[in-house]
Amino acid sequence: DGWIARTDELDNDIDGAWRVIEEARESGRLNPRRAVPQRMQAAEGLVPIVSRLAQAVAETRSMARTIRSARVPPDEWDPAFRKPWLDLLHRSGTAVVDADGGELKAARAELGALADRLAARELPSGLWPVYGALLINLRNVLDALDAVADAQPVQVPSRALA
């Protein structure tokens, strides 16, 4: 429930980012100064980043809801899934905080390897939908955030420099 509440907060932040981008567009259209085109381009460059952030938040919310609605609590999941998935989730979170695109790509590769290993094992069939959903959600988060991490730090020319 805490994760879901936090994703709602992040959605509000993303909505604020969209409002700022739209304000920048409006300001640029009405501003006759020469430096405006570069700033407009920089603002437009934020659109795919904010879109990817929105996707990552939606996937995170889906992950949290999947965990909440699972018939079996996480501490009872098969250790062959639980431990490596939680390790990857932690590594991924650390890579996001550090804006480490290389580590996000490495976690994505390891996630694929985990899925391959799990597919070859006999895990309790009742939890495969949960495991599969969580694998896909984490993959989608990593796919969305690798470009965001690569764009850090986001830089937009200041008015003083323009």
Secondary structure, DSSP 4 states (H G I P E B T S, - for coil): -HHHHHHHHHHHHHHHHHHHHHHHHHHHHH---TTHHHHHHHHHHHHHHHHHHHHHHHHHHHHHHHHHH-SS-GGGS-HHHHHHHHHHHHHHHHHHHTT-HHHHHHHHHHHHHHHHHHHHS---GGGHHHHHHHHHHHHHHHHHHHHHHHTPSP----TTT-
